[in-house]
Amino acid sequence: MNILEIAQIIFYFTVSFAVIVVGVLVTIIAVQVIWFIVATKRLVNGLHKESVEVYRKVDRFLQSMASLAFFSKFFPKGRSKKEPKL
């Protein structure tokens, strides 16, 4: 074998190894991106649940404040949302 054939064989092995390494790295990055998306989805769902719970608590608090005599002036019960304020 002459030197050109040996160089070509070494080149093909090197390129094959580089392609395998790049493929493994792309796979690892894809898995990490999927884990990040799943974690973000869990975070958003948790924030949504907490915000709904806070909304319910605030709504209950405002309803209880509206039933007090002093605050009934600030929270009228009879007016609907469609009626304009006078």
BAFI-3210 file (N, C-alpha, C; in Angstrom, 3 decimals, decimal comma, padded with zeros to 6 digits):
// residues 86
n [1|2|3|4|5|6|7|8|9|10|11|12|13|14|15|16|17|18|19|20|21|22|23|24|25|26|27|28|29|30|31|32|33|34|35|36|37|38|39|40|41|42|43|44|45|46|47|48|49|50|51|52|53|54|55|56|57|58|59|60|61|62|63|64|65|66|67|68|69|70|71|72|73|74|75|76|77|78|79|80|81|82|83|84|85|86]
n.u [000,837|000,477|001,281|-000,806|-003,151|-003,230|-003,498|-006,004|-007,643|-007,285|-008,408|-011,108|-011,851|-011,564|-013,447|-015,776|-015,804|-016,095|-018,641|-020,217|-019,764|-020,863|-023,530|-024,224|-023,934|-025,919|-028,176|-028,063|-028,408|-030,990|-032,495|-032,085|-033,358|-035,993|-036,486|-036,287|-038,489|-040,593|-040,254|-040,729|-043,383|-044,570|-044,020|-045,503|-048,093|-048,284|-048,085|-050,424|-052,399|-051,920|-052,455|-055,174|-056,143|-055,383|-056,936|-059,505|-059,389|-059,056|-061,432|-063,315|-062,589|-063,196|-065,955|-066,717|-065,961|-067,721|-070,059|-069,937|-071,064|-069,809|-068,202|-070,054|-070,814|-068,781|-068,781|-071,239|-074,049|-076,195|-075,830|-075,275|-072,697|-073,067|-074,437|-073,906|-071,757|-072,977]
n.v [-001,182|002,171|005,489|007,268|005,707|004,809|007,256|008,000|005,987|006,524|009,074|008,480|006,940|008,889|010,823|009,273|008,762|011,392|012,030|010,239|011,207|013,803|013,114|011,837|014,011|015,747|014,210|014,165|016,895|017,230|015,643|017,054|019,468|018,577|017,748|020,256|021,568|020,016|020,503|023,256|023,291|022,004|023,925|026,134|025,065|024,682|027,343|028,331|026,889|027,846|030,574|030,520|029,597|031,732|033,742|032,782|032,938|035,711|036,594|035,407|036,786|039,464|039,198|038,600|040,959|042,703|042,071|043,229|046,002|048,548|048,429|048,017|050,246|050,672|048,387|047,806|045,640|045,277|046,374|045,673|044,610|045,753|048,095|051,578|053,536|056,035]
n.w [000,000|-000,800|000,371|-000,145|-000,190|002,455|003,766|002,805|003,922|006,660|006,693|006,030|008,284|010,271|009,485|009,676|012,438|013,364|012,353|013,803|016,426|016,205|015,675|018,111|019,867|018,868|019,448|022,272|022,809|021,766|023,541|025,921|025,281|025,021|027,692|028,909|027,777|028,804|031,554|031,604|030,796|032,997|034,955|034,014|034,134|036,908|037,793|036,666|038,058|040,651|040,288|039,703|042,130|043,823|042,678|043,329|046,138|046,542|045,414|047,145|049,475|048,782|048,441|051,049|052,266|051,071|052,275|054,755|056,729|056,619|054,322|052,354|051,002|049,199|047,649|045,845|045,584|043,812|041,234|037,842|035,537|033,075|033,391|033,491|035,653|037,873]
ca.u [000,000|001,259|000,933|-002,092|-004,209|-003,244|-004,052|-007,426|-008,270|-007,293|-009,378|-012,451|-012,101|-011,706|-014,736|-016,812|-015,817|-016,644|-020,081|-020,809|-019,714|-021,851|-024,841|-024,448|-024,129|-027,243|-029,149|-028,019|-029,024|-032,430|-033,070|-032,075|-034,396|-037,281|-036,615|-036,541|-039,869|-041,472|-040,145|-041,408|-044,819|-044,953|-043,974|-046,637|-049,301|-048,283|-048,415|-051,835|-053,185|-051,765|-053,139|-056,608|-056,401|-055,292|-058,127|-060,639|-059,243|-059,321|-062,858|-064,010|-062,294|-063,980|-067,360|-066,930|-065,855|-068,923|-071,164|-069,801|-071,863|-068,971|-067,700|-071,132|-070,857|-067,767|-069,072|-072,690|-074,384|-077,266|-075,498|-074,636|-071,512|-073,471|-074,966|-072,833|-071,714|-073,541]
ca.v [000,000|003,406|006,472|007,887|004,798|004,848|008,554|007,962|005,131|007,294|010,156|007,923|006,605|010,141|011,409|008,414|009,022|012,741|011,963|009,558|012,128|014,859|012,498|011,648|015,335|016,240|013,438|014,656|018,230|017,054|015,143|018,159|020,417|017,965|017,849|021,661|021,869|019,358|021,235|024,539|023,009|021,762|025,209|026,945|024,468|024,988|028,760|028,501|026,380|028,774|031,832|030,263|029,527|033,098|034,446|032,340|033,478|037,148|036,749|035,133|037,885|040,631|038,924|038,729|042,383|043,361|041,811|044,086|047,221|049,685|048,279|047,853|051,464|050,552|047,206|047,639|044,293|045,221|046,888|044,693|045,145|046,477|049,408|052,553|054,194|057,400]
ca.w [000,000|-000,799|001,388|-000,467|000,241|003,926|004,138|002,500|004,936|007,912|006,508|006,125|009,690|011,017|009,125|010,264|013,876|013,563|012,092|014,968|017,558|015,962|015,861|019,547|020,460|018,458|020,224|023,650|022,820|021,558|024,793|026,880|024,877|025,379|029,153|029,226|027,391|029,774|032,817|031,412|030,785|034,396|035,650|033,565|034,703|038,333|037,950|036,328|039,189|041,772|039,996|039,856|043,566|044,352|042,203|044,148|047,491|046,483|045,161|048,417|050,398|048,380|048,734|052,490|052,593|050,577|053,190|055,933|056,589|056,260|052,954|051,382|050,190|048,156|046,835|045,704|045,121|042,842|039,909|036,939|034,846|031,873|033,748|033,723|036,969|037,856]
c.u [000,879|000,654|-000,425|-003,262|-004,341|-003,854|-005,560|-008,178|-008,355|-008,312|-010,807|-012,796|-012,332|-013,059|-015,871|-016,939|-016,429|-018,151|-020,790|-020,845|-020,745|-023,264|-025,182|-024,700|-025,495|-028,336|-029,201|-028,685|-030,538|-033,112|-033,127|-033,147|-035,776|-037,503|-036,912|-037,983|-040,845|-041,432|-040,843|-042,919|-045,322|-044,990|-045,183|-047,940|-049,399|-048,631|-049,885|-052,718|-053,114|-052,500|-054,646|-056,972|-056,345|-056,507|-059,343|-060,575|-059,557|-060,806|-063,666|-063,789|-063,131|-065,467|-067,644|-066,826|-067,107|-070,096|-071,070|-070,515|-071,022|-068,549|-068,805|-071,297|-069,886|-068,046|-070,580|-073,012|-075,327|-076,891|-074,833|-073,472|-071,888|-073,973|-073,818|-072,912|-072,270|-072,682]
c.v [001,242|004,390|007,125|007,016|004,799|006,164|008,592|007,114|005,870|008,426|009,627|007,527|007,864|010,788|010,584|008,661|010,397|012,754|011,285|010,488|013,239|014,311|012,291|012,996|015,922|015,509|013,918|016,022|018,119|016,563|016,258|019,191|019,865|018,039|019,281|022,038|021,249|020,100|022,587|024,350|022,752|023,059|026,062|026,388|024,751|026,444|029,022|028,036|027,332|030,085|031,670|030,227|030,916|033,906|034,063|032,923|034,972|037,392|036,476|036,259|039,115|040,420|039,050|040,193|043,132|043,144|042,644|045,416|048,395|049,623|048,125|049,099|051,368|049,397|047,028|046,284|044,289|045,622|045,801|045,383|045,984|047,871|050,375|053,115|055,606|058,338]
c.w [000,000|000,197|001,133|-000,030|001,766|004,403|003,885|003,533|006,273|007,832|006,652|007,564|010,529|010,736|009,727|011,764|014,171|013,346|013,267|016,169|017,393|016,142|017,328|020,223|020,101|019,232|021,663|023,752|022,638|022,833|025,829|026,551|025,238|026,880|029,560|028,900|028,383|031,107|032,731|031,417|032,210|035,180|035,285|034,133|036,192|038,595|037,645|037,490|040,376|041,513|040,099|041,333|044,202|043,924|043,039|045,556|047,525|046,263|046,429|049,418|050,056|048,628|050,223|052,922|052,145|051,519|054,467|055,689|056,099|054,794|051,927|050,515|048,996|047,189|046,702|045,075|043,930|041,432|039,060|036,241|033,627|032,174|034,002|035,127|036,846|038,646]
res [m|n|i|l|e|i|a|q|i|i|f|y|f|t|v|s|f|a|v|i|v|v|g|v|l|v|t|i|i|a|v|q|v|i|w|f|i|v|a|t|k|r|l|v|n|g|l|h|k|e|s|v|e|v|y|r|k|v|d|r|f|l|q|s|m|a|s|l|a|f|f|s|k|f|f|p|k|g|r|s|k|k|e|p|k|l]
***
